[in-house]
Amino acid sequence: MDTDEATGRLKEHLRVLTVEIGERSVRLPDNLERAAAYIQGFFADLGLSVHRDAYRYEKIPVANIVARLALGPDPSRHYVVGAHYDTVSWSPGADDNGSAVAVLLELARRLRNLQGRDAPNVEVTFAAFTLEEPPAFRTASMGSRVYAKRARKRKEKIHGMICLEMVGYTCREPGCQHYPFPLGFMDYPETGDFIGIVGNWHSRKLTRSLDAAFQKNPHLPVVSLTVPGGDNLLPAIGLSDHSSFWREGYPAVMVTDTAFYRNPHYHLPSDTADRLDYRFMAQLVDSLVLFFESLER
């Protein structure tokens, strides 16, 4: 796809999510519902099978928005690509996590166009999770926790889960990129113009497969990390929806711009759409498409 067209589509998603709707926190349930309806409508317009994975948070009805797409004619493998659509209070949440929702939607569009006899025999679930942020964060009410627990209960096979978490911010001044201890003492880039792939030991094959596919895109540098002890050893790598799938024994990775280790507007009112790098996001969509194209037919 033409880069200008791709960036234009991404910008439109961010305009709707961060300007037209704005803060998407449980403090403003009407806005949370407007975001859910926008995502559900987009998937439906693509012709995907879409439903609400509904539950209640206290007395508030909330829902994950879930769409499925079979690429090839006889899917034998199943992947989940997810991104949370809620925000913290008082923030429009452009990078966190409007950027990831926009990439999720455009990935669905691209993969829908790949569907056919010659496509990989893979089923992809696109999951827009609610309530990743506080006060539900790391509780049983977290949207991805609800989804992963229900998936395990119904014995759903998931060969890999890809969590998109803050994927739209770049910085190019040496020293602008930071890392959790002890990674800062290792030979990682000083500039924040790469995408990160982070997984635990159980997910190492998925991490390697994604990394190999992403390396085929010369326009998006990638840095991968496998932590043997997962978030028990390095807590910072478990701070998103992929950790809900780790809890249920599924292989899962986080694809990220490294969040607060790069973006100074994390969880602030200044996390606005004009600060995002849309070409970076468009290249991430390309890299994700390369991954699905690389799977066995």
C-alpha positions as CSV (number, residue, x, y, z in Angstrom):
1,M,0.0,0.0,0.0
2,D,1.1,3.6,-0.7
3,T,2.7,5.0,2.4
4,D,0.7,8.3,2.2
5,E,-2.5,6.3,1.9
6,A,-1.5,4.2,4.9
7,T,-0.6,7.1,7.0
8,G,-3.8,8.9,6.1
9,R,-5.9,5.9,7.3
10,L,-3.9,5.7,10.5
11,K,-4.3,9.4,11.2
12,E,-8.1,9.2,10.7
13,H,-8.4,6.4,13.3
14,L,-6.4,8.6,15.7
15,R,-8.5,11.6,14.9
16,V,-11.7,9.7,15.8
17,L,-10.2,8.0,18.9
18,T,-8.4,11.0,20.4
19,V,-10.2,14.1,19.2
20,E,-13.8,13.1,18.3
21,I,-14.0,10.7,21.3
22,G,-11.1,11.7,23.5
23,E,-10.4,10.1,26.9
24,R,-11.6,6.5,26.8
25,S,-11.5,5.5,30.5
26,V,-13.9,3.7,32.8
27,R,-14.4,7.2,34.3
28,L,-16.3,8.1,31.1
29,P,-18.2,4.9,30.1
30,D,-20.0,6.6,27.3
31,N,-16.7,7.4,25.6
32,L,-15.5,3.9,26.2
33,E,-18.7,2.6,24.5
34,R,-18.2,5.0,21.5
35,A,-14.7,3.6,21.0
36,A,-16.0,0.1,21.2
37,A,-18.7,0.9,18.6
38,Y,-16.2,2.5,16.3
39,I,-14.0,-0.6,16.3
40,Q,-16.9,-3.0,16.0
41,G,-18.3,-1.0,13.1
42,F,-14.9,-1.0,11.3
43,F,-14.5,-4.8,11.6
44,A,-18.1,-5.3,10.4
45,D,-17.5,-3.0,7.4
46,L,-14.6,-5.2,6.4
47,G,-17.0,-8.2,6.4
48,L,-15.4,-9.9,9.3
49,S,-17.3,-12.0,11.8
50,V,-17.3,-9.7,14.9
51,H,-18.8,-10.0,18.4
52,R,-18.7,-8.5,21.8
53,D,-17.0,-10.4,24.6
54,A,-19.1,-8.7,27.3
55,Y,-18.9,-8.5,31.0
56,R,-19.5,-6.0,33.8
57,Y,-17.0,-3.8,35.7
58,E,-18.8,-3.0,39.0
59,K,-22.1,-1.9,37.5
60,I,-20.8,-0.7,34.2
61,P,-21.2,-2.9,31.1
62,V,-18.0,-3.2,29.1
63,A,-16.8,-5.4,26.3
64,N,-13.8,-6.7,24.4
65,I,-14.4,-6.4,20.6
66,V,-13.4,-9.6,18.8
67,A,-13.3,-10.3,15.1
68,R,-12.1,-13.4,13.3
69,L,-10.6,-13.9,9.8
70,A,-9.6,-17.2,8.2
71,L,-6.9,-16.4,5.7
72,G,-6.6,-19.7,3.9
73,P,-9.3,-22.3,3.1
74,D,-8.4,-24.7,5.8
75,P,-6.9,-23.0,8.9
76,S,-4.7,-25.2,11.1
77,R,-3.2,-22.5,13.3
78,H,-4.7,-19.7,15.3
79,Y,-3.1,-16.4,16.2
80,V,-4.6,-13.5,18.3
81,V,-3.5,-9.9,17.7
82,G,-4.7,-7.6,20.4
83,A,-4.6,-4.0,21.6
84,H,-6.4,-2.3,24.4
85,Y,-8.6,0.6,23.4
86,D,-9.1,2.3,26.8
87,T,-7.0,5.1,28.3
88,V,-6.0,6.4,31.7
89,S,-8.1,9.2,33.1
90,W,-7.5,12.7,31.7
91,S,-5.5,11.5,28.7
92,P,-6.6,11.3,25.0
93,G,-4.3,8.3,24.8
94,A,-2.8,8.7,21.4
95,D,0.3,6.5,21.8
96,D,-1.3,4.7,24.8
97,N,-3.1,3.0,23.1
98,G,-4.7,4.7,20.1
99,S,-1.6,4.0,18.0
100,A,-2.0,0.2,18.6
101,V,-5.7,0.2,17.9
102,A,-5.1,2.0,14.6
103,V,-2.4,-0.5,13.6
104,L,-4.7,-3.4,14.7
105,L,-7.5,-2.0,12.4
106,E,-5.2,-1.5,9.4
107,L,-3.7,-4.9,9.9
108,A,-7.2,-6.4,9.7
109,R,-7.8,-4.4,6.5
110,R,-4.6,-5.7,4.9
111,L,-5.1,-9.3,5.9
112,R,-8.6,-9.2,4.7
113,N,-7.2,-8.3,1.3
114,L,-4.9,-11.3,1.5
115,Q,-7.7,-13.8,2.1
116,G,-7.9,-16.6,-0.5
117,R,-6.8,-20.0,-1.7
118,D,-3.1,-19.1,-1.8
119,A,-3.0,-17.5,1.7
120,P,-1.5,-19.2,4.7
121,N,-3.9,-21.6,6.4
122,V,-4.2,-19.5,9.5
123,E,-7.1,-18.0,11.4
124,V,-6.5,-14.6,13.0
125,T,-8.5,-13.2,15.9
126,F,-8.3,-9.4,16.2
127,A,-9.1,-8.5,19.8
128,A,-9.6,-4.9,21.0
129,F,-9.4,-5.2,24.8
130,T,-11.2,-3.0,27.3
131,L,-9.9,-1.9,30.8
132,E,-6.2,-2.5,30.5
133,E,-5.5,0.7,32.4
134,P,-6.0,1.4,36.2
135,P,-8.2,0.9,38.2
136,A,-8.7,-2.5,36.4
137,F,-5.0,-3.1,35.6
138,R,-3.8,-6.4,36.9
139,T,-7.2,-7.4,38.3
140,A,-9.6,-10.0,37.2
141,S,-11.6,-7.2,35.5
142,M,-8.9,-6.5,33.0
143,G,-10.3,-7.1,29.5
144,S,-7.5,-9.3,28.3
145,R,-7.7,-11.4,31.6
146,V,-11.4,-12.0,30.9
147,Y,-10.7,-13.0,27.3
148,A,-7.7,-15.3,28.1
149,K,-9.4,-17.0,31.0
150,R,-12.5,-17.7,28.9
151,A,-10.3,-18.9,26.0
152,R,-8.6,-21.4,28.3
153,K,-11.9,-22.5,29.8
154,R,-13.2,-23.4,26.4
155,K,-9.9,-25.1,25.5
156,E,-9.2,-22.7,22.7
157,K,-6.0,-23.3,20.8
158,I,-3.9,-20.2,20.4
159,H,-0.5,-20.8,18.7
160,G,0.6,-17.2,19.5
161,M,-0.7,-13.9,20.8
162,I,0.7,-10.6,19.6
163,C,0.0,-7.7,21.9
164,L,0.3,-4.2,20.4
165,E,1.2,-1.8,23.2
166,M,2.2,1.8,22.4
167,V,3.6,1.6,18.9
168,G,3.5,5.1,17.5
169,Y,6.2,7.3,19.2
170,T,9.8,7.7,18.0
171,C,12.7,9.9,19.2
172,R,16.0,10.3,17.3
173,E,18.3,12.3,19.6
174,P,21.1,10.1,21.0
175,G,20.2,9.2,24.6
176,C,16.5,9.7,24.3
177,Q,15.9,5.9,24.5
178,H,16.0,4.4,28.0
179,Y,15.8,0.8,29.3
180,P,14.9,-1.0,32.5
181,F,17.8,-2.2,34.7
182,P,20.0,-4.0,33.7
183,L,19.3,-3.5,30.0
184,G,20.7,0.0,30.0
185,F,24.2,-1.5,30.5
186,M,23.9,-3.6,27.3
187,D,24.5,-2.7,23.7
188,Y,21.0,-1.5,22.8
189,P,20.2,1.6,20.6
190,E,20.5,5.0,22.1
191,T,17.8,6.4,19.7
192,G,14.2,5.4,19.7
193,D,13.5,4.7,16.1
194,F,13.0,0.9,16.4
195,I,10.1,-1.4,17.3
196,G,10.6,-3.8,20.2
197,I,9.5,-7.4,20.4
198,V,9.5,-8.8,24.0
199,G,8.6,-12.3,25.1
200,N,9.2,-14.8,27.9
201,W,11.0,-18.1,27.5
202,H,7.8,-20.1,26.7
203,S,7.2,-17.6,23.8
204,R,10.7,-17.7,22.4
205,K,9.7,-19.4,19.1
206,L,7.1,-16.8,18.5
207,T,9.6,-14.0,19.2
208,R,12.1,-15.5,16.8
209,S,9.5,-16.0,14.1
210,L,8.3,-12.4,14.4
211,D,11.8,-11.1,14.5
212,A,12.8,-13.0,11.3
213,A,9.8,-11.6,9.4
214,F,10.3,-8.1,10.7
215,Q,14.0,-8.2,9.6
216,K,12.7,-8.4,6.0
217,N,11.4,-4.9,6.3
218,P,14.4,-2.6,5.8
219,H,12.4,0.5,6.8
220,L,11.6,-0.5,10.3
221,P,14.5,-1.5,12.7
222,V,13.6,-4.2,15.2
223,V,15.1,-5.2,18.6
224,S,13.9,-8.4,20.2
225,L,14.3,-9.6,23.7
226,T,13.5,-13.0,25.4
227,V,13.6,-13.0,29.2
228,P,13.9,-16.5,30.7
229,G,12.1,-15.5,33.9
230,G,9.5,-13.4,32.2
231,D,8.0,-10.6,34.3
232,N,9.1,-12.4,37.4
233,L,12.7,-11.5,36.5
234,L,12.0,-8.2,34.7
235,P,8.6,-6.8,35.8
236,A,8.6,-4.0,33.2
237,I,8.1,-6.5,30.3
238,G,4.8,-7.7,31.7
239,L,2.9,-4.5,31.9
240,S,0.3,-5.1,29.2
241,D,-2.2,-7.6,27.8
242,H,0.2,-10.3,26.7
243,S,0.8,-11.1,30.4
244,S,-2.9,-12.2,30.7
245,F,-2.1,-14.9,28.1
246,W,1.1,-15.9,29.9
247,R,-1.0,-16.6,33.0
248,E,-3.1,-19.0,31.0
249,G,-0.1,-20.8,29.5
250,Y,-0.3,-19.3,26.0
251,P,2.8,-18.1,24.0
252,A,2.5,-14.3,23.8
253,V,4.8,-11.4,22.9
254,M,4.5,-7.6,23.2
255,V,5.3,-5.4,20.2
256,T,6.0,-1.9,21.5
257,D,7.8,1.4,21.1
258,T,9.0,0.8,24.7
259,A,6.3,3.1,26.3
260,F,7.7,5.3,29.1
261,Y,11.2,4.3,28.3
262,R,10.9,6.4,25.2
263,N,7.7,8.5,25.3
264,P,7.8,11.4,27.9
265,H,4.0,11.9,27.4
266,Y,3.1,8.5,28.8
267,H,-0.2,8.7,30.8
268,L,-0.4,12.5,30.4
269,P,-2.8,14.9,28.8
270,S,0.0,15.7,26.3
271,D,-0.2,12.2,24.8
272,T,-1.8,13.6,21.6
273,A,-2.1,12.4,18.0
274,D,0.2,15.2,16.6
275,R,3.2,13.7,18.5
276,L,3.0,10.3,16.7
277,D,5.1,9.0,13.8
278,Y,2.6,7.7,11.3
279,R,5.2,6.4,8.8
280,F,6.7,4.3,11.7
281,M,3.2,2.9,12.4
282,A,2.6,2.2,8.7
283,Q,5.9,0.3,8.5
284,L,4.8,-1.8,11.5
285,V,1.6,-2.8,9.7
286,D,3.9,-3.9,6.8
287,S,6.1,-5.9,9.1
288,L,3.1,-7.6,10.7
289,V,1.8,-8.5,7.2
290,L,5.2,-10.0,6.4
291,F,4.9,-12.2,9.5
292,F,1.5,-13.6,8.5
293,E,2.7,-14.0,4.9
294,S,5.7,-16.0,6.1
295,L,3.5,-18.7,7.8
296,E,3.1,-22.1,6.2
297,R,0.5,-22.5,3.5
